[in-house]
């Protein structure tokens, strides 16, 4: 799934979740690459619902969202589809 982010420095998240609900791929385009590579490595292999529970609602500075929050939103839309 390619997810177009809103309100963040990253523009796109490429992710996959397997049939067991495990996140198997996570790659951000744009944004703070060191931090986003770290987040990606940490969440791959985790259950998507656990990633959502941990990251949803995180903000960045004065923004109402963040790259981690956008990942949670992407996973929510992927799981619901």
PDB file as gemmi writes it, atoms N, CA and C in Angstrom:
CRYST1    1.000    1.000    1.000  90.00  90.00  90.00 P 1                      
ATOM      1  N   UNK A   1       0.851  -1.176   0.000  1.00  0.00           N  
ATOM      2  CA  UNK A   1       0.000   0.000   0.000  1.00  0.00           C  
ATOM      3  C   UNK A   1       0.889   1.229   0.000  1.00  0.00           C  
ATOM      4  N   UNK A   2       0.570   2.185  -0.821  1.00  0.00           N  
ATOM      5  CA  UNK A   2       1.217   3.486  -0.794  1.00  0.00           C  
ATOM      6  C   UNK A   2       0.241   4.458  -0.135  1.00  0.00           C  
ATOM      7  N   UNK A   3       0.705   5.109   0.930  1.00  0.00           N  
ATOM      8  CA  UNK A   3      -0.148   6.024   1.686  1.00  0.00           C  
ATOM      9  C   UNK A   3       0.439   7.423   1.591  1.00  0.00           C  
ATOM     10  N   UNK A   4      -0.338   8.372   1.063  1.00  0.00           N  
ATOM     11  CA  UNK A   4       0.097   9.768   0.971  1.00  0.00           C  
ATOM     12  C   UNK A   4      -0.171  10.438   2.306  1.00  0.00           C  
ATOM     13  N   UNK A   5       0.890  10.901   2.931  1.00  0.00           N  
ATOM     14  CA  UNK A   5       0.764  11.531   4.242  1.00  0.00           C  
ATOM     15  C   UNK A   5       0.239  12.957   4.120  1.00  0.00           C  
ATOM     16  N   UNK A   6      -0.288  13.468   5.215  1.00  0.00           N  
ATOM     17  CA  UNK A   6      -0.729  14.858   5.278  1.00  0.00           C  
ATOM     18  C   UNK A   6      -0.202  15.474   6.561  1.00  0.00           C  
ATOM     19  N   UNK A   7       0.264  16.719   6.453  1.00  0.00           N  
ATOM     20  CA  UNK A   7       0.694  17.457   7.634  1.00  0.00           C  
ATOM     21  C   UNK A   7       2.069  17.097   8.165  1.00  0.00           C  
ATOM     22  N   UNK A   8       2.875  16.382   7.372  1.00  0.00           N  
ATOM     23  CA  UNK A   8       4.213  15.981   7.825  1.00  0.00           C  
ATOM     24  C   UNK A   8       5.255  16.280   6.747  1.00  0.00           C  
ATOM     25  N   UNK A   9       6.507  16.201   7.145  1.00  0.00           N  
ATOM     26  CA  UNK A   9       7.613  16.390   6.197  1.00  0.00           C  
ATOM     27  C   UNK A   9       7.728  15.209   5.236  1.00  0.00           C  
ATOM     28  N   UNK A  10       7.416  14.013   5.706  1.00  0.00           N  
ATOM     29  CA  UNK A  10       7.408  12.868   4.794  1.00  0.00           C  
ATOM     30  C   UNK A  10       6.193  13.001   3.881  1.00  0.00           C  
ATOM     31  N   UNK A  11       6.333  12.484   2.669  1.00  0.00           N  
ATOM     32  CA  UNK A  11       5.239  12.608   1.709  1.00  0.00           C  
ATOM     33  C   UNK A  11       4.500  11.299   1.459  1.00  0.00           C  
ATOM     34  N   UNK A  12       5.170  10.169   1.714  1.00  0.00           N  
ATOM     35  CA  UNK A  12       4.608   8.888   1.313  1.00  0.00           C  
ATOM     36  C   UNK A  12       5.116   7.782   2.237  1.00  0.00           C  
ATOM     37  N   UNK A  13       4.257   6.811   2.519  1.00  0.00           N  
ATOM     38  CA  UNK A  13       4.670   5.622   3.265  1.00  0.00           C  
ATOM     39  C   UNK A  13       4.297   4.405   2.418  1.00  0.00           C  
ATOM     40  N   UNK A  14       5.279   3.552   2.173  1.00  0.00           N  
ATOM     41  CA  UNK A  14       5.069   2.300   1.445  1.00  0.00           C  
ATOM     42  C   UNK A  14       5.074   1.191   2.489  1.00  0.00           C  
ATOM     43  N   UNK A  15       3.950   0.491   2.638  1.00  0.00           N  
ATOM     44  CA  UNK A  15       3.876  -0.525   3.681  1.00  0.00           C  
ATOM     45  C   UNK A  15       3.094  -1.741   3.227  1.00  0.00           C  
ATOM     46  N   UNK A  16       3.371  -2.845   3.908  1.00  0.00           N  
ATOM     47  CA  UNK A  16       2.657  -4.095   3.665  1.00  0.00           C  
ATOM     48  C   UNK A  16       2.390  -4.774   4.996  1.00  0.00           C  
ATOM     49  N   UNK A  17       1.231  -5.406   5.079  1.00  0.00           N  
ATOM     50  CA  UNK A  17       0.840  -6.200   6.242  1.00  0.00           C  
ATOM     51  C   UNK A  17       0.455  -7.578   5.716  1.00  0.00           C  
ATOM     52  N   UNK A  18       0.988  -8.634   6.334  1.00  0.00           N  
ATOM     53  CA  UNK A  18       0.663  -9.984   5.860  1.00  0.00           C  
ATOM     54  C   UNK A  18      -0.699 -10.432   6.382  1.00  0.00           C  
ATOM     55  N   UNK A  19      -1.108 -11.628   5.981  1.00  0.00           N  
ATOM     56  CA  UNK A  19      -2.434 -12.142   6.337  1.00  0.00           C  
ATOM     57  C   UNK A  19      -2.617 -12.367   7.836  1.00  0.00           C  
ATOM     58  N   UNK A  20      -1.507 -12.421   8.576  1.00  0.00           N  
ATOM     59  CA  UNK A  20      -1.573 -12.575  10.029  1.00  0.00           C  
ATOM     60  C   UNK A  20      -1.625 -11.233  10.759  1.00  0.00           C  
ATOM     61  N   UNK A  21      -1.653 -10.121   9.991  1.00  0.00           N  
ATOM     62  CA  UNK A  21      -1.710  -8.798  10.596  1.00  0.00           C  
ATOM     63  C   UNK A  21      -0.366  -8.256  11.033  1.00  0.00           C  
ATOM     64  N   UNK A  22       0.730  -8.853  10.531  1.00  0.00           N  
ATOM     65  CA  UNK A  22       2.084  -8.420  10.886  1.00  0.00           C  
ATOM     66  C   UNK A  22       2.601  -7.447   9.830  1.00  0.00           C  
ATOM     67  N   UNK A  23       3.154  -6.354  10.268  1.00  0.00           N  
ATOM     68  CA  UNK A  23       3.744  -5.377   9.360  1.00  0.00           C  
ATOM     69  C   UNK A  23       5.038  -5.959   8.793  1.00  0.00           C  
ATOM     70  N   UNK A  24       5.103  -6.117   7.469  1.00  0.00           N  
ATOM     71  CA  UNK A  24       6.265  -6.742   6.838  1.00  0.00           C  
ATOM     72  C   UNK A  24       7.112  -5.770   6.035  1.00  0.00           C  
ATOM     73  N   UNK A  25       6.573  -4.568   5.764  1.00  0.00           N  
ATOM     74  CA  UNK A  25       7.336  -3.561   5.013  1.00  0.00           C  
ATOM     75  C   UNK A  25       6.898  -2.185   5.465  1.00  0.00           C  
ATOM     76  N   UNK A  26       7.878  -1.306   5.648  1.00  0.00           N  
ATOM     77  CA  UNK A  26       7.587   0.077   6.034  1.00  0.00           C  
ATOM     78  C   UNK A  26       8.723   0.953   5.520  1.00  0.00           C  
ATOM     79  N   UNK A  27       8.406   1.833   4.577  1.00  0.00           N  
ATOM     80  CA  UNK A  27       9.414   2.731   4.029  1.00  0.00           C  
ATOM     81  C   UNK A  27       8.792   4.115   3.838  1.00  0.00           C  
ATOM     82  N   UNK A  28       9.436   5.125   4.414  1.00  0.00           N  
ATOM     83  CA  UNK A  28       8.987   6.512   4.287  1.00  0.00           C  
ATOM     84  C   UNK A  28       9.751   7.203   3.163  1.00  0.00           C  
ATOM     85  N   UNK A  29       9.066   8.067   2.430  1.00  0.00           N  
ATOM     86  CA  UNK A  29       9.705   8.937   1.446  1.00  0.00           C  
ATOM     87  C   UNK A  29       9.642  10.354   1.995  1.00  0.00           C  
ATOM     88  N   UNK A  30      10.802  11.001   2.079  1.00  0.00           N  
ATOM     89  CA  UNK A  30      10.880  12.342   2.645  1.00  0.00           C  
ATOM     90  C   UNK A  30      10.987  12.276   4.161  1.00  0.00           C  
ATOM     91  N   UNK A  31      11.029  13.440   4.767  1.00  0.00           N  
ATOM     92  CA  UNK A  31      11.104  13.507   6.223  1.00  0.00           C  
ATOM     93  C   UNK A  31      12.502  13.307   6.758  1.00  0.00           C  
ATOM     94  N   UNK A  32      12.620  13.099   8.035  1.00  0.00           N  
ATOM     95  CA  UNK A  32      13.896  12.915   8.738  1.00  0.00           C  
ATOM     96  C   UNK A  32      14.349  11.467   8.566  1.00  0.00           C  
ATOM     97  N   UNK A  33      15.153  11.213   7.562  1.00  0.00           N  
ATOM     98  CA  UNK A  33      15.458   9.846   7.168  1.00  0.00           C  
ATOM     99  C   UNK A  33      16.082   8.997   8.264  1.00  0.00           C  
ATOM    100  N   UNK A  34      16.957   9.538   9.071  1.00  0.00           N  
ATOM    101  CA  UNK A  34      17.544   8.740  10.150  1.00  0.00           C  
ATOM    102  C   UNK A  34      16.482   8.248  11.118  1.00  0.00           C  
ATOM    103  N   UNK A  35      15.630   9.148  11.565  1.00  0.00           N  
ATOM    104  CA  UNK A  35      14.566   8.773  12.499  1.00  0.00           C  
ATOM    105  C   UNK A  35      13.569   7.823  11.856  1.00  0.00           C  
ATOM    106  N   UNK A  36      13.203   8.093  10.613  1.00  0.00           N  
ATOM    107  CA  UNK A  36      12.193   7.263   9.964  1.00  0.00           C  
ATOM    108  C   UNK A  36      12.726   5.888   9.603  1.00  0.00           C  
ATOM    109  N   UNK A  37      14.011   5.783   9.293  1.00  0.00           N  
ATOM    110  CA  UNK A  37      14.602   4.461   9.075  1.00  0.00           C  
ATOM    111  C   UNK A  37      14.584   3.671  10.379  1.00  0.00           C  
ATOM    112  N   UNK A  38      14.864   4.352  11.480  1.00  0.00           N  
ATOM    113  CA  UNK A  38      14.835   3.696  12.785  1.00  0.00           C  
ATOM    114  C   UNK A  38      13.451   3.224  13.142  1.00  0.00           C  
ATOM    115  N   UNK A  39      12.449   4.077  12.947  1.00  0.00           N  
ATOM    116  CA  UNK A  39      11.069   3.687  13.229  1.00  0.00           C  
ATOM    117  C   UNK A  39      10.683   2.493  12.369  1.00  0.00           C  
ATOM    118  N   UNK A  40      11.039   2.543  11.093  1.00  0.00           N  
ATOM    119  CA  UNK A  40      10.699   1.453  10.178  1.00  0.00           C  
ATOM    120  C   UNK A  40      11.285   0.128  10.645  1.00  0.00           C  
ATOM    121  N   UNK A  41      12.550   0.137  11.045  1.00  0.00           N  
ATOM    122  CA  UNK A  41      13.189  -1.098  11.511  1.00  0.00           C  
ATOM    123  C   UNK A  41      12.552  -1.613  12.800  1.00  0.00           C  
ATOM    124  N   UNK A  42      12.107  -0.699  13.647  1.00  0.00           N  
ATOM    125  CA  UNK A  42      11.487  -1.112  14.907  1.00  0.00           C  
ATOM    126  C   UNK A  42      10.107  -1.730  14.705  1.00  0.00           C  
ATOM    127  N   UNK A  43       9.331  -1.212  13.754  1.00  0.00           N  
ATOM    128  CA  UNK A  43       7.948  -1.670  13.623  1.00  0.00           C  
ATOM    129  C   UNK A  43       7.783  -2.883  12.710  1.00  0.00           C  
ATOM    130  N   UNK A  44       8.713  -3.098  11.772  1.00  0.00           N  
ATOM    131  CA  UNK A  44       8.589  -4.271  10.901  1.00  0.00           C  
ATOM    132  C   UNK A  44       8.699  -5.522  11.773  1.00  0.00           C  
ATOM    133  N   UNK A  45       7.747  -6.430  11.599  1.00  0.00           N  
ATOM    134  CA  UNK A  45       7.676  -7.642  12.408  1.00  0.00           C  
ATOM    135  C   UNK A  45       6.679  -7.545  13.552  1.00  0.00           C  
ATOM    136  N   UNK A  46       6.154  -6.346  13.787  1.00  0.00           N  
ATOM    137  CA  UNK A  46       5.172  -6.151  14.855  1.00  0.00           C  
ATOM    138  C   UNK A  46       3.763  -6.308  14.303  1.00  0.00           C  
ATOM    139  N   UNK A  47       2.815  -6.701  15.157  1.00  0.00           N  
ATOM    140  CA  UNK A  47       1.418  -6.690  14.738  1.00  0.00           C  
ATOM    141  C   UNK A  47       0.978  -5.257  14.416  1.00  0.00           C  
ATOM    142  N   UNK A  48       0.268  -5.085  13.320  1.00  0.00           N  
ATOM    143  CA  UNK A  48      -0.165  -3.754  12.898  1.00  0.00           C  
ATOM    144  C   UNK A  48      -0.974  -3.061  13.988  1.00  0.00           C  
ATOM    145  N   UNK A  49      -1.838  -3.786  14.662  1.00  0.00           N  
ATOM    146  CA  UNK A  49      -2.666  -3.171  15.714  1.00  0.00           C  
ATOM    147  C   UNK A  49      -1.810  -2.653  16.875  1.00  0.00           C  
ATOM    148  N   UNK A  50      -0.727  -3.344  17.180  1.00  0.00           N  
ATOM    149  CA  UNK A  50       0.177  -2.882  18.239  1.00  0.00           C  
ATOM    150  C   UNK A  50       0.884  -1.590  17.814  1.00  0.00           C  
ATOM    151  N   UNK A  51       1.296  -1.533  16.545  1.00  0.00           N  
ATOM    152  CA  UNK A  51       1.929  -0.316  16.025  1.00  0.00           C  
ATOM    153  C   UNK A  51       0.947   0.851  16.121  1.00  0.00           C  
ATOM    154  N   UNK A  52      -0.287   0.618  15.725  1.00  0.00           N  
ATOM    155  CA  UNK A  52      -1.319   1.664  15.806  1.00  0.00           C  
ATOM    156  C   UNK A  52      -1.470   2.135  17.250  1.00  0.00           C  
ATOM    157  N   UNK A  53      -1.591   1.202  18.188  1.00  0.00           N  
ATOM    158  CA  UNK A  53      -1.777   1.562  19.598  1.00  0.00           C  
ATOM    159  C   UNK A  53      -0.616   2.375  20.146  1.00  0.00           C  
ATOM    160  N   UNK A  54       0.593   2.081  19.711  1.00  0.00           N  
ATOM    161  CA  UNK A  54       1.772   2.783  20.225  1.00  0.00           C  
ATOM    162  C   UNK A  54       1.979   4.153  19.583  1.00  0.00           C  
ATOM    163  N   UNK A  55       1.636   4.305  18.296  1.00  0.00           N  
ATOM    164  CA  UNK A  55       2.024   5.507  17.559  1.00  0.00           C  
ATOM    165  C   UNK A  55       0.895   6.503  17.301  1.00  0.00           C  
ATOM    166  N   UNK A  56      -0.348   6.049  17.354  1.00  0.00           N  
ATOM    167  CA  UNK A  56      -1.449   6.956  17.051  1.00  0.00           C  
ATOM    168  C   UNK A  56      -1.512   8.094  18.061  1.00  0.00           C  
ATOM    169  N   UNK A  57      -1.664   9.303  17.546  1.00  0.00           N  
ATOM    170  CA  UNK A  57      -1.816  10.473  18.406  1.00  0.00           C  
ATOM    171  C   UNK A  57      -0.531  11.215  18.708  1.00  0.00           C  
ATOM    172  N   UNK A  58       0.622  10.686  18.283  1.00  0.00           N  
ATOM    173  CA  UNK A  58       1.887  11.392  18.499  1.00  0.00           C  
ATOM    174  C   UNK A  58       1.906  12.626  17.605  1.00  0.00           C  
ATOM    175  N   UNK A  59       2.312  13.753  18.178  1.00  0.00           N  
ATOM    176  CA  UNK A  59       2.402  14.992  17.407  1.00  0.00           C  
ATOM    177  C   UNK A  59       3.860  15.375  17.216  1.00  0.00           C  
ATOM    178  N   UNK A  60       4.090  16.307  16.308  1.00  0.00           N  
ATOM    179  CA  UNK A  60       5.441  16.800  16.025  1.00  0.00           C  
ATOM    180  C   UNK A  60       5.430  18.320  16.152  1.00  0.00           C  
ATOM    181  N   UNK A  61       6.079  18.816  17.180  1.00  0.00           N  
ATOM    182  CA  UNK A  61       6.079  20.259  17.401  1.00  0.00           C  
ATOM    183  C   UNK A  61       4.661  20.778  17.563  1.00  0.00           C  
ATOM    184  N   UNK A  62       4.329  21.795  16.793  1.00  0.00           N  
ATOM    185  CA  UNK A  62       2.991  22.398  16.859  1.00  0.00           C  
ATOM    186  C   UNK A  62       2.013  21.725  15.910  1.00  0.00           C  
ATOM    187  N   UNK A  63       2.461  20.734  15.166  1.00  0.00           N  
ATOM    188  CA  UNK A  63       1.581  20.040  14.217  1.00  0.00           C  
ATOM    189  C   UNK A  63       0.635  19.120  14.971  1.00  0.00           C  
ATOM    190  N   UNK A  64      -0.511  18.839  14.389  1.00  0.00           N  
ATOM    191  CA  UNK A  64      -1.501  17.953  15.002  1.00  0.00           C  
ATOM    192  C   UNK A  64      -1.210  16.484  14.718  1.00  0.00           C  
ATOM    193  N   UNK A  65      -0.202  16.221  13.912  1.00  0.00           N  
ATOM    194  CA  UNK A  65       0.154  14.863  13.538  1.00  0.00           C  
ATOM    195  C   UNK A  65       1.670  14.743  13.501  1.00  0.00           C  
ATOM    196  N   UNK A  66       2.155  13.586  13.108  1.00  0.00           N  
ATOM    197  CA  UNK A  66       3.588  13.321  12.988  1.00  0.00           C  
ATOM    198  C   UNK A  66       3.761  12.154  12.015  1.00  0.00           C  
ATOM    199  N   UNK A  67       4.983  11.876  11.653  1.00  0.00           N  
ATOM    200  CA  UNK A  67       5.227  10.714  10.791  1.00  0.00           C  
ATOM    201  C   UNK A  67       4.783   9.417  11.474  1.00  0.00           C  
ATOM    202  N   UNK A  68       5.081   9.214  12.766  1.00  0.00           N  
ATOM    203  CA  UNK A  68       4.570   8.009  13.419  1.00  0.00           C  
ATOM    204  C   UNK A  68       3.036   7.950  13.432  1.00  0.00           C  
ATOM    205  N   UNK A  69       2.386   9.077  13.687  1.00  0.00           N  
ATOM    206  CA  UNK A  69       0.925   9.111  13.678  1.00  0.00           C  
ATOM    207  C   UNK A  69       0.399   8.807  12.281  1.00  0.00           C  
ATOM    208  N   UNK A  70       1.056   9.324  11.251  1.00  0.00           N  
ATOM    209  CA  UNK A  70       0.632   9.043   9.889  1.00  0.00           C  
ATOM    210  C   UNK A  70       0.789   7.556   9.557  1.00  0.00           C  
ATOM    211  N   UNK A  71       1.821   6.917  10.096  1.00  0.00           N  
ATOM    212  CA  UNK A  71       1.971   5.474   9.924  1.00  0.00           C  
ATOM    213  C   UNK A  71       0.786   4.753  10.564  1.00  0.00           C  
ATOM    214  N   UNK A  72       0.398   5.177  11.745  1.00  0.00           N  
ATOM    215  CA  UNK A  72      -0.762   4.568  12.407  1.00  0.00           C  
ATOM    216  C   UNK A  72      -2.025   4.758  11.569  1.00  0.00           C  
ATOM    217  N   UNK A  73      -2.203   5.939  11.001  1.00  0.00           N  
ATOM    218  CA  UNK A  73      -3.375   6.204  10.168  1.00  0.00           C  
ATOM    219  C   UNK A  73      -3.353   5.333   8.914  1.00  0.00           C  
ATOM    220  N   UNK A  74      -2.172   5.172   8.315  1.00  0.00           N  
ATOM    221  CA  UNK A  74      -2.038   4.322   7.135  1.00  0.00           C  
ATOM    222  C   UNK A  74      -2.407   2.888   7.469  1.00  0.00           C  
ATOM    223  N   UNK A  75      -1.921   2.391   8.589  1.00  0.00           N  
ATOM    224  CA  UNK A  75      -2.217   1.017   8.989  1.00  0.00           C  
ATOM    225  C   UNK A  75      -3.709   0.845   9.275  1.00  0.00           C  
ATOM    226  N   UNK A  76      -4.320   1.831   9.905  1.00  0.00           N  
ATOM    227  CA  UNK A  76      -5.755   1.753  10.160  1.00  0.00           C  
ATOM    228  C   UNK A  76      -6.534   1.648   8.857  1.00  0.00           C  
ATOM    229  N   UNK A  77      -6.167   2.449   7.873  1.00  0.00           N  
ATOM    230  CA  UNK A  77      -6.891   2.396   6.606  1.00  0.00           C  
ATOM    231  C   UNK A  77      -6.620   1.085   5.867  1.00  0.00           C  
ATOM    232  N   UNK A  78      -5.428   0.532   6.003  1.00  0.00           N  
ATOM    233  CA  UNK A  78      -5.096  -0.730   5.356  1.00  0.00           C  
ATOM    234  C   UNK A  78      -5.856  -1.885   5.993  1.00  0.00           C  
ATOM    235  N   UNK A  79      -5.939  -1.896   7.301  1.00  0.00           N  
ATOM    236  CA  UNK A  79      -6.630  -2.964   8.018  1.00  0.00           C  
ATOM    237  C   UNK A  79      -8.134  -2.929   7.720  1.00  0.00           C  
ATOM    238  N   UNK A  80      -8.696  -1.738   7.605  1.00  0.00           N  
ATOM    239  CA  UNK A  80     -10.138  -1.589   7.376  1.00  0.00           C  
ATOM    240  C   UNK A  80     -10.538  -1.884   5.942  1.00  0.00           C  
ATOM    241  N   UNK A  81      -9.588  -1.872   5.008  1.00  0.00           N  
ATOM    242  CA  UNK A  81      -9.949  -2.092   3.602  1.00  0.00           C  
ATOM    243  C   UNK A  81      -9.996  -3.553   3.240  1.00  0.00           C  
TER     244      UNK A  81                                                      
END                                                                             
